[in-house]
Amino acid sequence: MSGRYPEAVEVAIIGSGPTGATYARVLAENRPGTKVAMFEAGPTVSTPPGAHVKTIADPEARRQAQRLSAGPAADAETVAHPGEVKGGQLRARPGTFLLGDGSTGSGTDDGIDGEDGLPVAAMSCNVGGMAAHWTGACPRPQGGERIDFLPDLDELLSEAERMLGVTSEAFDSSPFSELVRTRLAAAVNGSRPAEAGVRRMPLAVERREDDVLVWAGSDVVLGDVTRADAGYSLFDESVVTRILVESGRAVGVMVRDRLSGETHEVRARHIVVAADAIRSPQLLWASGVRPLALGRYLNDQTQIVFAVRLRDAEQPDAHSPADGAPAVGISVTSGVTWVPYTDDEPFHGQIMQLDASPVPVAEDDPVVPGSVVGIGVFCAKELSPDDRVEFSDDRVDPFGLPAPRIHYRLSDYDHAELARAREAIVKWGRAIGDPLDEASFTLPLGSSLHYQGTTRMGLVDDGSSVCGPDSEVWGVADLFVAGNGVIPTSTACNPTLTSVALAVRGAREIARRLS
């Protein structure tokens, strides 16, 4: 051992989010006893490590976990949900921190040469990554969102659903859910193919027999099989500062212990960089691994929100999970509906019934749980290599790595589709109920937290991708990338299920090489 770290392992995983956890899980199931070290820059904030903060029953303890997840911005003001991001407020949501000055090309709100930037680009820093804070939505990609050069994509998605514990039935007993879907379907389904009709949203959540909701985090992906594996170790508050490459092969990592300040070398046969779409390319860049496409094709999803109140919604007579919900597994959500992406309408709808209104209502007009419906629409981006994150040669971020700067702009196509999505969200909302606000609201760019493309996968090494179909980085043997950044297509759906599916493929390749 070197300090608290081993001197050598078979697999080093950088990042403890769902995709890093996927690599550990596949190895534990297929090659038990494999010596795996998982490094996470942030602290452990929940039990078991990586669990969703919603599983923390005590409100103050939950707030403390969210604060600790905000890394260098632990004491910054936050907003409770996207609907509160109005009036020019640029704040992170609980559990995350903003990229800040690096969010626009010039470091100012005006950007460079008309760049839009991503003014609320945010990330988290904790064991479990963003999966300790997410909404759990796991829709399958549709149409042009799919990766057409992967013949096994559907099998991989099924395996990802197993690991995440995805279900479409968690809210079946919720009040008004069927009413919402029926009204929405009447307004949407007529112009769509049957397979793209309104449906229940697949969610990584379990409703226990006592009606407690348990939202999946990385702990669910890891599962007992990984935690019990003698070869698996998790090291929190450990910043990997460099990947060691010798003769075109990844051979180890340099890791700084945030508790002691000491830096150690850990050798490894295989290395997986499983951070987010900003920090994975950042580490590769810092390590001198710089494929032409690294950091490019950055893909955010412009997000629009609208809220309505169901017409003729009366309090159900029977007890429902929304009534007096148990303290554990806290949720203000009564039901979630999905409007899938289509190539003709390249946006994705996430419709959430709420137990409280995101818009103030009269005190003498109490909200019936489930009767307020928040609609979010995510728009697919026209991909461009000019949308990118770059890294400084002379400035560092709070973790000592090259400071990132984003260059990003919406194209004419993006603006046109955004206008169509604004019309669609109002149409959908009016079909469901009465608007609570005058118009839809387009959130500041970066609000989706669904950043993709910066370590994108490709079929061949032609300069437009960072890794191959098994997620191995072009030109550097035994170095793999994971996370939403690997997704090469323009998507509107929530990306976690897809990125976990791609991680399954890469992890199987490592398991094969270890056999």
ABEGO torsion letter per residue (X at the ends): XBEABBABBABBBBEABAAAAAAAAAAAAABBGBBBBBBBABBBABOBBGBBAAABABAAAAAAAAAAAAEAAAABBBBABAAABBGGBBBBBBGBBBAEAAABAAGBAAEBGGBAEBAABBBBBBBGEAAAABAGBBBBBBEAABBAABAAAAAAAAAAAAAAGBBAAAAAABBGAAAAAAAAAAAAAAABBAAABBBBBBBBBBBBAAGBBBBBBAAAAAEAAAAABAABBBBBGBBBABBBBBGGBBAEBBBBBAAAGBBBBBBBABBBBABBAAAAAAAAAAAGBBBAABGBGBBBBBBBBBBBBBBGBBBBABBBAABGBBABGBBABABBBBBBBBAABBBBBBBBBBABBABBBBAABBBBBGABBBBBBBBBBBBBAABBBBBBAABBBAAGBBBBBBBBBBBAAAAAAAAAAAAAAAAAAAAABBBABABBBBBBBGAAGABBGAABBBABBAGABABBAAGBBBGBBGBBBBEAAABABBBABBAAAAAAAAAAAAAAAAAAAAX
